[in-house]
Amino acid sequence: MGEGVATIDPVTLDPHLDDAHGAGEARRAVRDALGVAIATSAYGISFGALAVAAGFDVWQTCVLSLVMFTGGSQYAFVGIVGAGGLAAVPAAIASAALLGVRNIAYGIRMSPVIGTGFWRRAAAAQFTIDESTAVSLAQSTHRARTLGFWVTGIGIYVGWNLSTLAGALLGDVLGDPRAYGLDAAAAAAFLALLWPRLRARQPIVVGVAAAVVATVLTPVLMPGLPVIIAALVAIVVGWTNWLGREDRADAEPDAVAEREGLP
């Protein structure tokens, strides 16, 4: 080789850069998780006040948040029992269970993030909710996803139960929750769950049809039953896959991360 040929030094990779990136992702995950936990926990005040207004004792209200711990199901259960009394308890349980079915899908999706081990998975089951799943899957590293899941889940669990207790204790002082608009919290929570899914014709048709069915049946049936019957609309449409093929024609390409799944 002659003197005119330049030599190229090998590129050295600094492992500290990767460590710094990972640490930054972890800090961002914790920051996002805490922000979501604080914002979501505030809704517990409305649940506590609504539950007491519906006839639940303070301890009954707190047990619901401690054991059930899924906001949509809790609002549905309290609302149906409050409107229909003890006779509506079976319908309230069925409605709450239907709303909680989505957590099964979240559990399957979060299984690689949680890892193995009976006790780890048993503890994670209580914290597998919309928010913990969303924060976790929004991260780009495994450690950040793990932190996002646990910090969000535990943060909301603690905050939700404290705010539920506060709302229940303040229920009598606040008076009628409708005067403060707290009765709209349940509807807002359900809309927040539904809205991100209205991206194609099939879910839009299901949502509109179910709303019409529930609205027509509410004046004539026991509280809770219209919601259960309206859910049959989704079952029928899903079973026949009505409009599903048309939606797939306009769907995103297979390379999209949501289809491939995060590692």
Residue pairs with C-beta under 8 A, 6 or more apart in sequence:
22 141
22 143
22 144
25 139
25 140
25 141
25 143
25 144
26 141
26 143
26 144
26 147
28 139
28 144
29 135
29 136
29 139
29 144
29 145
29 147
29 148
29 151
30 147
30 148
30 151
32 135
32 138
32 148
32 152
33 132
33 135
33 147
33 148
33 151
33 152
33 155
34 151
34 155
36 131
36 134
36 135
36 152
36 155
36 156
37 131
37 151
37 152
37 155
37 156
37 159
38 155
38 159
40 71
40 131
40 156
40 159
40 160
41 155
41 156
41 158
41 159
41 160
41 162
41 163
42 159
42 163
43 71
43 160
43 163
43 185
43 189
44 65
44 159
44 160
44 161
44 162
44 163
44 164
44 166
44 167
45 163
45 164
45 166
45 167
45 170
45 182
46 167
46 177
46 182
46 185
47 61
47 65
47 71
47 74
47 75
47 78
47 164
47 167
47 185
48 61
48 65
48 163
48 164
48 165
48 166
48 167
48 168
48 169
48 170
48 171
49 167
49 168
49 170
49 171
49 174
49 177
49 182
50 75
50 78
50 79
50 82
50 167
50 177
50 182
50 183
50 185
50 186
51 60
51 61
51 64
51 74
51 78
51 164
51 167
51 168
51 171
52 58
52 61
52 167
52 168
52 171
52 172
53 82
53 171
53 176
53 177
54 78
54 79
54 81
54 82
54 83
55 81
55 82
56 64
56 78
56 81
56 168
58 165
58 168
58 169
61 78
61 164
61 167
61 168
62 161
62 164
62 165
62 168
64 74
64 77
64 78
64 164
65 74
65 160
65 161
65 164
66 161
68 74
68 77
68 96
69 126
69 129
69 157
69 160
70 96
70 99
70 100
70 103
70 129
71 129
71 160
71 189
72 99
72 100
72 189
72 190
72 193
73 95
73 96
73 97
73 99
73 100
74 96
75 185
75 186
75 189
75 190
76 92
76 95
76 96
76 99
76 186
76 224
76 227
77 92
77 93
77 95
77 96
79 186
79 223
80 88
80 91
80 92
80 95
80 223
80 224
80 227
81 88
81 89
81 92
83 223
84 91
84 92
84 222
84 223
84 224
87 222
88 222
88 223
88 224
90 224
91 222
91 223
91 224
91 225
91 227
91 228
92 223
92 224
94 224
94 228
95 224
95 227
95 228
98 227
98 228
98 231
102 130
102 193
103 128
103 129
106 128
106 129
106 130
106 133
107 124
107 125
107 128
109 133
109 137
110 124
110 128
110 132
110 133
110 136
110 149
111 121
113 136
113 142
113 145
113 146
113 149
114 120
114 121
114 124
114 146
114 149
115 146
124 149
124 150
124 153
126 153
126 157
127 149
127 150
127 152
127 153
127 154
127 156
127 157
128 153
129 153
129 156
130 193
131 152
131 153
131 156
132 148
132 149
132 150
132 152
132 153
132 156
133 149
135 148
135 149
135 151
135 152
136 145
136 146
136 148
136 149
136 152
137 145
137 262
138 148
139 145
139 147
139 148
142 263
145 262
171 177
174 180
174 182
177 183
194 207
197 203
198 204
198 207
200 243
200 247
200 250
200 251
201 243
201 246
201 247
202 237
202 242
202 243
202 244
202 246
202 247
205 237
205 242
205 243
206 233
206 234
206 237
209 233
209 237
210 230
210 231
210 233
210 234
211 230
213 226
213 229
213 230
213 233
214 226
214 227
214 229
214 230
215 226
217 225
217 226
217 229
217 230
218 226
221 229
236 242
237 243
252 258
252 259
254 260
